[in-house]
Amino acid sequence: VGAGTGLLAHHFLAAGVPFHEYVLLDVSERMLERARERLPDPRFRFVVSGAERLEVNADEPFDLVLGVDILHHISDPVGALASWRTVTAPGGMLCLLEANILNPLALLYFIGVEEEVRMYLNTDVNLGKWMTQAGWSRIDVRPTPAFTPSGPEWLARPLDLVDRLAVHIPFLNRITAQWCVVGFR
C-alpha cells in the first residue's frame, strides 16, 4: 500500500522473500511507472488505487499487507485499516512503518509540507487504538531502529551514525525511531 517507486518491494525481492505474487498499489501512476522500470519481474502487479478502500482483484487474500508512511495521508485511518483487514488472509499480517512525530529531524523535514500535516497523529497510542478499532489482533506498536529522512547526500553518513547510536540509548531511540505497527487478522 503506497508502493511509490517500488524501492521496498525491490529490497524484498533482493532478500529472497518467497511470495508468488507482489501487488504494488499507489495512487500515482507516475510512481508506479518508475516501479515497473525497477521491477520487471512477472510476479509484480501494479495497481493504481487510493489506500483508503482497497479494491484489489486478487485470487486469494494476501498473507502480508505492508505500508510505509501512509496512515498520516489518510483522513480515516480506522476505515483504511479495516479495509486492509478484509483483503488479508486469516492469520495474515499487516506491517506498517510510520513516521514518529517525536523525531526532530522528521519534524523539521516535513514542516510546512501540506501532505504531511497529519503526521502529528502518529503516536504509539493512536496507532494501537486505530488497529484495535479496525479489528486487528495481536497488535504490537513499538519504535524500530531509526531511518531518519535521507536528506542531501552529504548528510547520509552523519544521519546513519545518529541512527546507529540511537538504537543503544533508550531515550534517543524513542524519539528518533519510526513506529513499527504489526497486527494479525
C-alpha positions in Angstrom: 0.0 0.0 0.0 1.6 3.3 -1.1 4.2 1.4 -3.0 5.7 4.5 -4.6 8.6 3.7 -6.9 8.9 0.1 -5.6 12.0 0.5 -3.6 10.8 -1.5 -0.6 9.5 -4.3 -3.0 12.9 -4.3 -4.7 14.5 -5.0 -1.3 12.0 -7.8 -0.6 12.9 -9.4 -3.9 16.6 -9.0 -3.4 16.3 -10.5 0.0 14.6 -13.6 -1.5 11.2 -13.1 0.3 9.3 -16.1 -1.0 6.0 -14.8 -2.4 4.4 -15.9 -5.6 2.9 -12.6 -6.3 3.5 -9.0 -5.2 0.8 -6.4 -5.7 2.0 -2.8 -5.6 -0.6 -0.2 -5.0 -0.2 3.6 -5.3 -2.4 6.5 -6.1 0.2 7.8 -8.5 0.6 6.3 -12.0 3.9 8.1 -12.4 5.3 6.4 -9.2 4.1 3.0 -10.4 5.7 3.6 -13.8 9.1 4.0 -12.0 8.3 0.9 -10.0 7.6 -1.0 -13.3 11.0 0.0 -14.6 12.7 -1.1 -11.3 10.7 -4.4 -11.1 10.4 -6.1 -14.5 9.7 -9.4 -12.8 6.4 -11.0 -13.8 5.5 -11.7 -10.2 4.8 -8.0 -9.8 1.4 -6.5 -10.5 0.9 -2.7 -10.4 -2.5 -1.2 -9.4 -3.4 2.5 -9.4 -5.5 2.8 -6.3 -6.1 5.0 -3.3 -5.3 3.5 0.0 -8.4 4.2 2.0 -10.5 1.4 0.5 -8.6 -1.4 -1.2 -10.3 -2.8 -4.2 -7.9 -5.3 -5.5 -8.9 -8.2 -7.7 -6.9 -11.0 -6.2 -7.5 -14.7 -6.5 -6.6 -15.1 -2.8 -6.4 -12.8 0.2 -2.9 -11.5 1.0 -0.6 -13.1 3.5 1.0 -9.7 4.2 -0.1 -6.2 3.7 2.7 -3.7 4.0 2.8 0.1 4.1 5.4 2.8 4.8 4.4 6.3 5.9 0.9 6.0 4.6 -1.6 6.4 7.5 -1.0 10.1 8.1 -2.1 10.7 4.5 -5.4 9.1 5.1 -8.4 11.0 6.6 -10.0 7.9 8.1 -7.2 5.7 9.3 -9.5 3.3 11.1 -11.6 2.8 8.0 -8.4 2.2 5.9 -7.1 -0.3 8.4 -10.4 -2.2 8.4 -10.4 -2.2 4.6 -6.8 -3.7 4.6 -8.0 -6.3 7.1 -10.7 -7.5 4.6 -8.1 -8.3 2.0 -5.7 -10.1 4.4 -5.9 -13.9 4.8 -6.9 -15.3 8.2 -3.7 -15.4 10.2 -2.2 -12.9 7.7 -0.2 -9.9 8.9 -0.3 -6.2 8.5 3.0 -4.4 8.9 3.4 -0.6 8.8 6.3 1.7 9.3 5.1 5.1 10.3 6.8 8.4 10.9 7.4 9.4 14.5 6.5 13.0 15.3 8.9 12.9 18.2 11.8 12.7 15.7 13.1 16.3 15.4 14.7 15.6 12.1 11.4 14.2 10.6 9.5 17.2 12.1 11.9 19.7 10.5 12.0 17.7 7.3 8.2 17.8 6.9 7.3 21.2 8.4 5.2 23.2 6.0 4.7 20.2 3.7 0.9 20.2 3.3 0.5 16.4 2.6 2.5 15.6 5.8 0.3 17.8 8.1 -1.4 14.9 9.8 1.9 13.3 10.9 1.4 14.6 14.4 -1.3 11.9 14.9 1.2 9.1 14.6 1.7 8.3 18.2 2.0 4.9 19.6 -1.3 5.3 21.5 -3.2 6.4 18.4 -1.7 3.7 16.2 -2.6 1.0 18.7 -6.1 2.4 19.2 -6.8 2.6 15.4 -5.6 -1.0 14.9 -7.9 -2.3 17.7 -10.9 -0.3 16.4 -10.2 -1.8 12.9 -10.4 -5.3 14.3 -6.7 -6.4 14.1 -5.4 -8.7 16.8 -2.0 -9.4 18.5 -1.2 -5.8 17.9 2.3 -4.5 18.6 3.4 -0.9 18.3 7.0 -0.1 19.1 9.8 2.1 18.0 12.0 0.4 15.4 15.6 1.5 14.6 15.6 5.0 13.2 15.6 5.7 9.4 15.9 9.4 9.6 14.9 11.3 6.5 17.5 10.8 3.8 18.1 14.5 3.1 21.1 15.6 0.9 23.8 13.1 0.1 26.4 14.9 2.3 24.2 14.2 5.3 23.9 10.5 4.7 26.8 9.4 6.8 26.1 11.6 9.9 22.4 10.6 9.8 23.4 6.9 9.6 25.7 7.4 12.6 22.8 9.0 14.6 20.6 6.1 13.7 23.2 3.5 14.8 23.9 5.3 18.1 20.3 6.0 19.0 19.4 2.3 18.9 21.5 1.8 22.0 20.2 4.8 24.0 16.5 4.3 25.0 15.6 8.0 25.2 17.2 8.7 21.8 15.7 5.5 20.3 12.2 6.6 21.3 12.5 10.0 19.6 14.5 9.0 16.5 12.8 5.7 15.7 9.9 5.1 13.3 6.9 3.3 14.6 6.6 -0.3 13.6 3.0 -1.4 13.7 2.1 -5.1 13.4 -1.3 -6.8 13.6 -2.8 -10.1 12.6 -6.1 -10.9 11.2 
